[in-house]
Amino acid sequence: MVDGEFWLFGYGSLIWKPPPHFDRRVPGYITGYIRRFWQVGRPFVCGNRAWELMWRIHSEDHRGTPEAPGRVVTLIERSFWRSLVDPHASAGDKVWGVAYRIASSKVEEVKAYLDIREINGYSIHHTLFHPPDASQPEIRPIVYIGTPDNPQFTGPQDPQALAEHIWRSRGPSGDNKEYLFMLEQSLDELCGESGDDHVRDLASRVRELERRTTTTTDPATSSHHISQPDHAAAAAAAAPAGEPQEEVEKR
């Protein structure tokens, strides 16, 4: 890595929806974190119509409504995760994703784009990125993380309840399940070992919910109807945990 270069690590929708003006895309991984669907994908509301419009144009996380927000991924420091009771009790040592190098003449423009795209609970952190080819130099990108002290962080959830919530959530950017399926596919395509068991399990559960729906003989319970959620129930299921989460180290 050359001093002065600007790199960004994507571990969610940035894998398949990259930032503008990148001139290099490098698959690889970081360590010391785990990836979980523990961030509320709540639509951004600030009272400024121009900013809200930009959010709707650029955000892949807009997969729910204010009453029933969807779910998106964040990273949790492994040391903090070990202190939690997670139904998905195991996680690989590597979080796979993609590092993007931004053209030097476009860095400020892309930073502004990312601040809009990754607003709503995410903050900037720095990490060490490893290309799969050990002969390539390590990269020090920035990464946007929804830490446990942000109000959109939910903490551990029952996998089946989480899958059902993702299955029925939708918003201006589309169905929440599409985000899940795209993430699963994009990770599996990076390399032979880049899949994520947490993501795969949720995707499998959502597909089973769809299978049950499409095989039912009662049209009132078809997927076309279920995709319109009970907002009150979904909002209750979507609410972040009431107890405050311990803050993790930010550097």
KAJOGI-V336183 format. One record per pair of residues at least 12 apart in sequence whose ideal C-beta (glycine too) atoms are under 8 Angstrom apart, sorted by the first residue. I is the first residue (numbers start at 1). J is the second residue. D is the distance in Angstrom with one decimal. If there is no record, write none. Layout:
i->I j->J d->D
i->I j->J d->D
//
This chain:
i->1 j->137 d->5.5
i->1 j->138 d->6.9
i->1 j->139 d->4.9
i->1 j->140 d->6.3
i->4 j->104 d->7.5
i->5 j->101 d->5.9
i->5 j->104 d->7.5
i->6 j->101 d->7.1
i->6 j->102 d->4.6
i->6 j->104 d->7.3
i->6 j->107 d->4.6
i->6 j->110 d->7.5
i->6 j->111 d->8.0
i->6 j->142 d->7.9
i->7 j->99 d->5.3
i->7 j->100 d->6.7
i->7 j->101 d->5.3
i->7 j->102 d->7.4
i->7 j->129 d->7.2
i->7 j->139 d->5.2
i->7 j->140 d->6.9
i->7 j->141 d->3.7
i->7 j->142 d->7.3
i->8 j->22 d->7.9
i->8 j->99 d->7.0
i->8 j->100 d->4.9
i->8 j->102 d->6.7
i->8 j->110 d->7.7
i->8 j->114 d->7.0
i->8 j->141 d->5.3
i->8 j->142 d->5.8
i->8 j->143 d->7.4
i->9 j->30 d->6.4
i->9 j->97 d->5.7
i->9 j->98 d->7.4
i->9 j->99 d->5.2
i->9 j->127 d->6.4
i->9 j->129 d->5.6
i->9 j->141 d->4.2
i->9 j->142 d->7.2
i->9 j->143 d->4.3
i->10 j->97 d->5.3
i->10 j->98 d->5.0
i->10 j->99 d->7.7
i->10 j->100 d->6.7
i->11 j->30 d->7.9
i->11 j->35 d->5.9
i->11 j->73 d->6.7
i->11 j->75 d->6.4
i->11 j->95 d->5.8
i->11 j->96 d->7.6
i->11 j->97 d->3.8
i->11 j->143 d->7.2
i->12 j->35 d->7.9
i->12 j->60 d->7.7
i->12 j->61 d->8.0
i->12 j->72 d->6.2
i->12 j->73 d->4.5
i->12 j->97 d->8.0
i->12 j->183 d->6.4
i->13 j->60 d->3.5
i->13 j->61 d->6.9
i->13 j->72 d->7.5
i->13 j->179 d->6.5
i->13 j->182 d->7.3
i->13 j->183 d->7.3
i->14 j->97 d->7.5
i->14 j->98 d->6.9
i->14 j->100 d->7.5
i->15 j->97 d->5.9
i->15 j->98 d->5.2
i->15 j->183 d->7.1
i->15 j->186 d->4.3
i->15 j->187 d->7.1
i->15 j->190 d->7.7
i->16 j->182 d->5.5
i->16 j->183 d->7.9
i->16 j->185 d->8.0
i->16 j->186 d->4.6
i->17 j->60 d->5.3
i->18 j->98 d->7.4
i->18 j->100 d->5.8
i->19 j->100 d->5.9
i->19 j->102 d->6.8
i->19 j->110 d->5.4
i->19 j->113 d->6.3
i->19 j->114 d->6.3
i->19 j->117 d->7.8
i->20 j->106 d->7.2
i->20 j->109 d->7.5
i->20 j->110 d->6.2
i->20 j->113 d->6.3
i->21 j->102 d->5.7
i->21 j->103 d->5.0
i->21 j->106 d->3.6
i->21 j->109 d->6.8
i->21 j->110 d->5.6
i->22 j->100 d->4.0
i->22 j->101 d->6.2
i->22 j->102 d->5.6
i->22 j->103 d->7.3
i->23 j->101 d->5.8
i->23 j->102 d->7.4
i->23 j->103 d->4.9
i->24 j->99 d->8.0
i->24 j->100 d->7.0
i->24 j->101 d->3.9
i->25 j->98 d->5.9
i->25 j->99 d->7.6
i->25 j->100 d->5.7
i->26 j->98 d->6.8
i->26 j->99 d->4.7
i->26 j->100 d->7.9
i->26 j->101 d->7.7
i->26 j->129 d->7.8
i->26 j->131 d->5.5
i->26 j->136 d->7.6
i->26 j->139 d->7.0
i->27 j->96 d->7.2
i->27 j->97 d->7.7
i->27 j->98 d->5.5
i->27 j->99 d->8.0
i->27 j->131 d->7.5
i->27 j->132 d->6.7
i->27 j->190 d->4.5
i->27 j->191 d->6.4
i->27 j->194 d->7.2
i->28 j->96 d->7.3
i->28 j->97 d->7.4
i->28 j->98 d->7.5
i->28 j->99 d->6.0
i->28 j->129 d->5.5
i->28 j->130 d->5.3
i->28 j->131 d->4.4
i->28 j->132 d->5.8
i->28 j->139 d->7.6
i->29 j->94 d->3.9
i->29 j->95 d->5.9
i->29 j->96 d->4.7
i->29 j->97 d->7.0
i->29 j->129 d->7.4
i->29 j->130 d->5.6
i->29 j->132 d->7.5
i->29 j->194 d->7.5
i->30 j->94 d->7.3
i->30 j->95 d->5.3
i->30 j->97 d->7.4
i->30 j->127 d->4.9
i->30 j->128 d->6.6
i->30 j->129 d->5.6
i->30 j->130 d->7.1
i->30 j->143 d->7.4
i->31 j->93 d->5.9
i->31 j->94 d->6.0
i->31 j->95 d->7.4
i->31 j->128 d->7.8
i->31 j->130 d->7.4
i->32 j->77 d->6.5
i->32 j->78 d->5.6
i->32 j->79 d->7.9
i->32 j->127 d->7.6
i->33 j->75 d->4.2
i->33 j->76 d->6.4
i->33 j->77 d->6.0
i->33 j->78 d->6.1
i->33 j->95 d->5.1
i->33 j->127 d->7.8
i->33 j->145 d->8.0
i->34 j->75 d->7.0
i->34 j->76 d->5.4
i->34 j->78 d->5.8
i->34 j->81 d->5.3
i->34 j->91 d->4.2
i->34 j->95 d->6.7
i->34 j->198 d->7.7
i->35 j->73 d->5.3
i->35 j->74 d->7.7
i->35 j->75 d->5.9
i->35 j->91 d->7.9
i->35 j->95 d->5.2
i->35 j->196 d->5.8
i->35 j->198 d->6.5
i->35 j->199 d->7.2
i->36 j->73 d->6.6
i->36 j->74 d->6.6
i->36 j->75 d->7.9
i->36 j->76 d->5.9
i->36 j->81 d->8.0
i->36 j->86 d->7.7
i->36 j->88 d->7.6
i->36 j->198 d->6.0
i->37 j->71 d->4.6
i->37 j->72 d->6.9
i->37 j->73 d->5.6
i->37 j->157 d->8.0
i->37 j->162 d->6.2
i->37 j->166 d->7.1
i->37 j->180 d->7.5
i->37 j->198 d->7.2
i->37 j->199 d->7.7
i->37 j->202 d->6.3
i->38 j->71 d->7.7
i->38 j->73 d->7.8
i->38 j->74 d->5.8
i->38 j->76 d->7.0
i->38 j->146 d->7.8
i->38 j->153 d->6.1
i->38 j->154 d->4.9
i->38 j->155 d->6.1
i->38 j->156 d->7.3
i->38 j->157 d->7.1
i->39 j->71 d->7.0
i->39 j->72 d->5.0
i->39 j->73 d->6.6
i->39 j->74 d->4.0
i->39 j->121 d->6.4
i->39 j->122 d->7.9
i->39 j->146 d->4.1
i->39 j->152 d->5.5
i->39 j->153 d->6.2
i->39 j->154 d->7.1
i->40 j->64 d->7.9
i->40 j->69 d->4.7
i->40 j->70 d->7.7
i->40 j->71 d->6.8
i->40 j->72 d->7.8
i->40 j->121 d->7.4
i->40 j->152 d->4.1
i->40 j->153 d->7.7
i->40 j->154 d->6.3
i->40 j->238 d->6.2
i->40 j->240 d->6.4
i->41 j->61 d->4.2
i->41 j->62 d->6.8
i->41 j->63 d->4.8
i->41 j->64 d->5.5
i->41 j->69 d->5.6
i->41 j->70 d->4.1
i->41 j->71 d->6.0
i->41 j->72 d->4.1
i->41 j->169 d->7.9
i->41 j->171 d->7.6
i->41 j->176 d->7.0
i->41 j->179 d->7.7
i->42 j->64 d->6.8
i->42 j->66 d->6.7
i->42 j->69 d->4.0
i->42 j->120 d->6.1
i->42 j->121 d->7.9
i->42 j->152 d->6.0
i->43 j->55 d->7.4
i->43 j->56 d->7.8
i->43 j->62 d->5.5
i->43 j->64 d->7.1
i->43 j->65 d->6.8
i->43 j->66 d->5.7
i->43 j->69 d->7.2
i->43 j->171 d->6.4
i->43 j->172 d->7.3
i->44 j->59 d->7.0
i->44 j->62 d->7.8
i->44 j->119 d->6.0
i->44 j->120 d->5.0
i->45 j->66 d->6.9
i->51 j->116 d->7.0
i->54 j->116 d->4.9
i->55 j->116 d->5.9
i->55 j->117 d->7.9
i->55 j->119 d->7.0
i->55 j->120 d->7.9
i->56 j->172 d->5.6
i->56 j->173 d->7.8
i->58 j->113 d->6.6
i->58 j->116 d->5.7
i->58 j->117 d->4.6
i->59 j->116 d->7.8
i->59 j->117 d->5.8
i->59 j->173 d->6.3
i->60 j->72 d->8.0
i->60 j->117 d->7.8
i->60 j->173 d->5.9
i->60 j->179 d->6.6
i->61 j->120 d->7.4
i->61 j->173 d->7.2
i->61 j->179 d->7.7
i->62 j->171 d->5.0
i->62 j->172 d->5.1
i->62 j->173 d->3.9
i->63 j->169 d->6.1
i->63 j->170 d->6.7
i->63 j->171 d->5.0
i->63 j->173 d->5.4
i->63 j->174 d->6.4
i->63 j->175 d->6.9
i->63 j->176 d->4.1
i->63 j->178 d->7.7
i->63 j->179 d->5.2
i->64 j->169 d->4.5
i->64 j->170 d->7.0
i->64 j->171 d->4.6
i->64 j->176 d->6.2
i->64 j->238 d->7.4
i->65 j->170 d->8.0
i->65 j->171 d->5.5
i->65 j->231 d->6.9
i->67 j->231 d->4.1
i->67 j->232 d->7.6
i->67 j->234 d->7.3
i->67 j->235 d->5.0
i->68 j->168 d->7.9
i->68 j->169 d->6.0
i->68 j->229 d->5.3
i->68 j->231 d->4.7
i->68 j->234 d->3.5
i->68 j->235 d->5.2
i->68 j->238 d->6.1
i->69 j->169 d->7.2
i->69 j->171 d->7.9
i->69 j->235 d->7.9
i->69 j->238 d->5.2
i->70 j->165 d->7.8
i->70 j->166 d->6.7
i->70 j->169 d->3.9
i->70 j->170 d->7.4
i->70 j->171 d->6.3
i->70 j->176 d->3.6
i->70 j->179 d->7.2
i->71 j->154 d->7.7
i->71 j->162 d->6.6
i->71 j->165 d->6.3
i->71 j->166 d->5.4
i->71 j->169 d->7.1
i->71 j->176 d->6.3
i->71 j->238 d->7.8
i->72 j->179 d->6.5
i->73 j->183 d->6.8
i->73 j->199 d->7.8
i->74 j->122 d->7.5
i->74 j->145 d->5.9
i->74 j->146 d->3.7
i->74 j->147 d->7.8
i->74 j->153 d->7.0
i->75 j->95 d->6.5
i->75 j->143 d->7.1
i->75 j->145 d->4.8
i->75 j->146 d->8.0
i->76 j->148 d->7.0
i->76 j->248 d->7.2
i->77 j->248 d->4.5
i->77 j->249 d->6.6
i->78 j->91 d->7.5
i->79 j->248 d->7.6
i->79 j->249 d->7.9
i->80 j->148 d->6.7
i->80 j->246 d->6.6
i->80 j->248 d->4.3
i->83 j->246 d->7.1
i->84 j->155 d->6.9
i->84 j->156 d->5.4
i->85 j->156 d->6.1
i->86 j->156 d->4.7
i->87 j->156 d->6.6
i->87 j->157 d->7.7
i->87 j->158 d->6.0
i->87 j->159 d->5.3
i->88 j->159 d->6.4
i->88 j->197 d->7.1
i->88 j->198 d->4.9
i->88 j->201 d->6.7
i->90 j->197 d->7.0
i->91 j->197 d->7.3
i->91 j->198 d->6.9
i->92 j->196 d->7.5
i->92 j->197 d->7.2
i->94 j->130 d->7.9
i->94 j->193 d->7.8
i->95 j->196 d->7.9
i->96 j->187 d->5.9
i->96 j->190 d->5.5
i->96 j->191 d->7.5
i->96 j->193 d->7.8
i->96 j->194 d->3.8
i->96 j->195 d->8.0
i->96 j->196 d->7.2
i->97 j->190 d->7.8
i->98 j->190 d->7.3
i->99 j->129 d->4.9
i->99 j->131 d->7.9
i->99 j->139 d->5.2
i->99 j->141 d->5.1
i->100 j->141 d->7.9
i->114 j->144 d->7.0
i->118 j->144 d->4.1
i->120 j->152 d->6.4
i->121 j->146 d->4.6
i->121 j->150 d->4.0
i->121 j->151 d->6.6
i->121 j->152 d->3.6
i->121 j->153 d->7.0
i->122 j->144 d->4.1
i->122 j->145 d->6.3
i->122 j->146 d->5.1
i->122 j->150 d->7.5
i->123 j->144 d->7.0
i->123 j->145 d->6.4
i->123 j->146 d->7.8
i->123 j->147 d->6.3
i->123 j->150 d->7.3
i->123 j->250 d->7.3
i->124 j->142 d->5.3
i->124 j->143 d->7.6
i->124 j->144 d->6.2
i->125 j->142 d->6.9
i->125 j->143 d->5.3
i->125 j->144 d->7.6
i->125 j->145 d->5.2
i->125 j->250 d->6.3
i->125 j->251 d->7.2
i->126 j->140 d->6.2
i->126 j->141 d->7.6
i->126 j->142 d->5.8
i->126 j->143 d->7.5
i->126 j->251 d->7.1
i->127 j->140 d->7.3
i->127 j->141 d->6.6
i->127 j->142 d->8.0
i->127 j->143 d->5.3
i->128 j->140 d->6.0
i->129 j->141 d->5.3
i->132 j->191 d->6.0
i->147 j->247 d->6.9
i->147 j->248 d->5.7
i->147 j->250 d->6.8
i->148 j->245 d->3.6
i->148 j->246 d->6.5
i->148 j->247 d->6.3
i->148 j->248 d->5.8
i->149 j->244 d->7.7
i->149 j->245 d->6.6
i->149 j->247 d->4.3
i->149 j->248 d->7.8
i->151 j->240 d->6.5
i->152 j->240 d->6.6
i->153 j->240 d->6.0
i->153 j->245 d->6.2
i->154 j->238 d->7.7
i->154 j->239 d->8.0
i->154 j->240 d->4.8
i->154 j->241 d->6.1
i->155 j->240 d->7.2
i->155 j->241 d->4.4
i->155 j->245 d->5.7
i->159 j->201 d->6.1
i->159 j->202 d->6.6
i->159 j->205 d->6.5
i->160 j->205 d->6.1
i->161 j->237 d->6.4
i->162 j->202 d->6.5
i->163 j->202 d->5.2
i->163 j->205 d->3.6
i->163 j->206 d->5.1
i->163 j->209 d->6.7
i->164 j->205 d->8.0
i->164 j->209 d->6.6
i->164 j->237 d->8.0
i->165 j->234 d->6.4
i->165 j->237 d->5.3
i->165 j->238 d->6.4
i->166 j->179 d->8.0
i->166 j->180 d->5.5
i->166 j->202 d->6.6
i->166 j->206 d->6.0
i->167 j->206 d->4.9
i->167 j->209 d->4.9
i->167 j->210 d->7.3
i->167 j->226 d->7.6
i->168 j->226 d->5.9
i->168 j->227 d->6.4
i->168 j->229 d->4.0
i->168 j->234 d->6.4
i->169 j->229 d->6.4
i->169 j->234 d->6.6
i->169 j->238 d->7.9
i->170 j->227 d->6.0
i->170 j->229 d->7.8
i->175 j->227 d->6.7
i->177 j->206 d->5.1
i->177 j->210 d->7.9
i->180 j->199 d->7.0
i->180 j->202 d->5.9
i->180 j->203 d->5.5
i->180 j->206 d->6.2
i->181 j->203 d->6.0
i->181 j->206 d->7.7
i->183 j->196 d->7.9
i->183 j->199 d->5.6
i->184 j->196 d->7.6
i->184 j->199 d->5.1
i->184 j->200 d->6.0
i->184 j->203 d->4.5
i->187 j->199 d->6.4
i->210 j->223 d->6.0
i->213 j->226 d->6.1
//
